[in-house]
Amino acid sequence: MAKTFKNLIAGEWVAPSTGAYFENRNPADTSDLVGRFPDSDRRDVDAAVRSARRGFAQWSRTPAPVRGDVLRRVGDLLVERKEAIAGAMTREMGKVLAETRGDVQEGI
């Protein structure tokens, strides 16, 4: 069974305000449903932007070494999960695995 995803807004997973979702299928095998994703609209974007603006104030007051530690940990998690991320990207976009591995590495 494919997962139904939600929007992450203000630290909470929330359904799209439209109540609608779209299906993403593996282009190499259209019987493979990758997942159902929020068909969000301006209200969701506005809520996410408001939340990000509120969070920015706190983040900007966080000492640089602490921010660096957070970003380093994110980088470490991306490295740890590189293969899984590349596999998911291949399934979602239809690119060959070698190419998505390169894309992930470039992003890191």
N, C-alpha and C positions, 0 to 999 in steps of 0.2 A: 504494500500500500504506500503510495506516495505521500510525502509530508506536505501539510499545508502550513505555509510560513505566514508570519505577521510582521508588522513594522515595529522597530525598536524606537520608541519615542519616550524621552524622559526616564530612561532606565526600565521601561515596561514594554512587554510585548503586547501590542494592541492590533485589533482587526482594523482593516481600512474603513474609513468613514463611509465609503460607498457600499460596503458589505460585499463587494465583488472581488473575485479572484480570477487570474488567468492561468492556464496550464502551460508549462514549459516541457517540451518533448525533446528527446535525444534526436538530433537530425540524422544520425546514422541508423537509428532504429526507432521510427515514430511510434511503435507500440510501447516504448519505454517512456513512461511519464516521470520526468525528473522531479517535478513538484508543482504545487499550486501556490501562486504568489499574489500578494496584494495588488489589486488594480486601484491604486491610490489616486487621490485627486489633490487639488490645491489645499484643501483643509488639512490633509495629512502633512503635506509639505510645510505649511504654515506652522503647524504644531511642532514639527521637528525643528524648524528654524528657531522658533521661540525658545524651545528647550536648549538648543545649542548655544544660543546667546546667553541664557542664564548660566549654563555650565562654563562658558568661556571666562566669566568673571572669576570664578573659583580657580579654574585651571591657570589663569594668568597670575594669580597670587601664589601659586604653588612654586616653591623654590626650584630653580633650574635643575639641580642634581636629582631631585625627586622626579621631575618630569622626564629627565633622561633615563632614569631607572624604569619608569613605566614604558617608555618607547622601546628601550632595550628588551624588556620582557615581551612586548608585542612582537618584536623582531625574532626573538628566540622561539616563540610559539609558531610563527610562520615557518621558520626553518624546520621545527619538529613536525609540522603538519604539511610540509611541502608536497609530499607524494599524494596525500589525500586531497589536497586542494587542486593539484594538477589533474587528478583523476576526475574530480567533480567538474572541472572546467572542460575537460575533454568530452564528458558525457553531455554537458549542457550545450557546448558550442560546436561539437563535431570536429574540433582540431585534433591533430595527432598528438599523442602523449608527449613526445619529445618537445613539441612546440609549446605546449602548455607548461611543461616543466621550466622551459626557458622564460616564459611569461611570468611565472611565479618567482623565479630567481631574480628577474629584472625588478619586480615589485619589491622584493626584500632589499 
